[in-house]
Amino acid sequence: MQRLTKSWTWLVALVCLGLTSQLWAAPAEKPFAEKKVVLQISDDDASKQTLVLNVASNLVKHYGPDQVDVEIVAFGPGLRLLFADNSNAGRIDNLAENSGVRFSACSNTMKKVTKNLGYEPKLDANATPVSAGVVRILDLVSKGYVLIKP
Amino acid sequence: MQKLHLALAAVLAAGTSLSANATNWLKLQGTEAAGSTDRFKLWGFIQPEYDYTSNSKLPAGPWNGQKAVFNQIGPDLNSSSTFNLRRARLGVRGANFPLDGKTNYFLLFEGGDNGVTKFTDGGSAVAMTDASVTLNYIPHARIRVGQFKYPGEEEGLQAIHVFNYINFTSVTDQLLLERFFDGDGSNTQDENEPVAFGAFRDIGIQVFDWFNWLGMEHTYAAMLGNGSGIDREDNNNEKDYYLYWASEKVFGDSKGARREGWKFLGWYEKGQRSLEFVNGVAGKQDFDRKRYGVGTTFRKGKWRAAAEYIWADGMVLNGTDGGAVPGSRNNADTATASFNISPDGKADGYYLDMGYRVIPRLELDLRYDYLDRVKNQDPNEREFNTWTVGAQWWFNKKTRALVNYEIRDAKAPNFSSSAPPNQILDEVDNRISVQLLAIF
């Protein structure tokens, strides 16, 4: 009976995962990953964009896409990484599609940027808006993610 | 020789694999990476060098026994053996408002000793070579405004700090690296020193972009400029226009100034130059100046190659009087040697260049270039043949040493071998150049 309950739990979890992946365009969290990492980008420095993508890529390469859960949270000046016309868009696409790396864009920063620019910039299709980048990081850390700021 | 030229032209037309760097210079020099560019990026490079010729003197003519201009080291032409700070450049570039990123700027200053500092504003310790703003707002039509390298020949358009040799080919140096004059040199009492320098740059507006089609990257550019040299307003109301097209098969996902690929390019430029003293008579006259050419560049693995053919019509550099250093008096003390220009002269030439990276730190280079100068005027026609053997040693990615040995030959084809013009040209020495380049 206990085994049956466990099987049902797995089944429900799988169905939920499937539904979640249909509802969200971004890759889902990886509940079975051994390592969970949240990468923060909040710098204006353009070289940091390359660095944070390199770190994500290296983590996936080292542990394998199923064994590491990586989310990149962009806020403040670092939000530029997730603008649709960013020159790294190809790499972001590749990391999201082939490695399951998630990208979160801070909505607070978006509001500020929209005010500064006079129009709302288009976000990368792989970016998921979150209410506040720093809150997203805290939530992930409380779930056991390790915060790294390259 | 004529057969050789035709054969080389045919090879060019057939798209030979001979060529240099396969890189999109308009993209690299005129734009910044979208969304990932800093507000301010400081950069530059330093090129100290040493040049040597054996300083053979003029053997004939009114300046017999004096220094030969072609055996002196420019831009000062005072010595045949000299250390020089060829270039020392400092610049900034970036996106002035990174959040937007579609407005880019490029600013570069020169502090070395070369034509830029010697001939700009009558000579100055520091001169501005580039100051431009690029607007990337209109799809398929980026706009660059200011002073910058005009779209044209590969040897002139490429970034000088990735140039594989120390000196330019004769055809590029004499037909495209423009010196601006007030007269044609017919005033026998004036050295006719250049009043401005081109440095492959112009002040104006350029529309350009690139796109991928049929597996190749295609780049176009059209520009309108003063055609009057750098740091200078136009000296007439006529404008120069430039047209450029390049199509490149990019190999793999390589990027940057040494991108792997095979490129074909064609370009055309036309303008008007004003002279105040022509054929011994004072009075302003305007002359057309046209330049056009085709070329190809190739880079793959250890190999790189380049070839270009250039044609010139009007305002062709025509050497100096008697091959003497401008400003020197003749032996009879009746005339001053001057730079000369042929307002109606025609010329053409080409170069073939290849390099092989023997080991990651060492590249061996070989280049041949030919120039037929003022070919439409028998007494003034001169032919230049130069073989350049070179080596480059990389200390690291940003620091390298270059050594060049140029085997130089020139002749006046419409004179006998014993005639004074050929006696003089027989004294063109070979040249040794050694340069250290550090980019930061």
Boltz contact constraints between the chains, C-beta under 6 A:
constraints:
  - contact:
      token1: [A, 46]
      token2: [B, 36]
      max_distance: 6.0
  - contact:
      token1: [A, 46]
      token2: [B, 37]
      max_distance: 6.0
  - contact:
      token1: [A, 46]
      token2: [B, 38]
      max_distance: 6.0
  - contact:
      token1: [A, 49]
      token2: [B, 36]
      max_distance: 6.0
  - contact:
      token1: [A, 80]
      token2: [B, 35]
      max_distance: 6.0
  - contact:
      token1: [A, 83]
      token2: [B, 35]
      max_distance: 6.0
  - contact:
      token1: [A, 85]
      token2: [B, 34]
      max_distance: 6.0
  - contact:
      token1: [A, 85]
      token2: [B, 35]
      max_distance: 6.0
  - contact:
      token1: [A, 86]
      token2: [B, 35]
      max_distance: 6.0
  - contact:
      token1: [A, 86]
      token2: [B, 36]
      max_distance: 6.0
  - contact:
      token1: [A, 87]
      token2: [B, 33]
      max_distance: 6.0
  - contact:
      token1: [A, 87]
      token2: [B, 34]
      max_distance: 6.0
  - contact:
      token1: [A, 87]
      token2: [B, 35]
      max_distance: 6.0
  - contact:
      token1: [A, 87]
      token2: [B, 36]
      max_distance: 6.0
  - contact:
      token1: [A, 88]
      token2: [B, 36]
      max_distance: 6.0
  - contact:
      token1: [A, 116]
      token2: [B, 99]
      max_distance: 6.0
  - contact:
      token1: [A, 117]
      token2: [B, 99]
      max_distance: 6.0
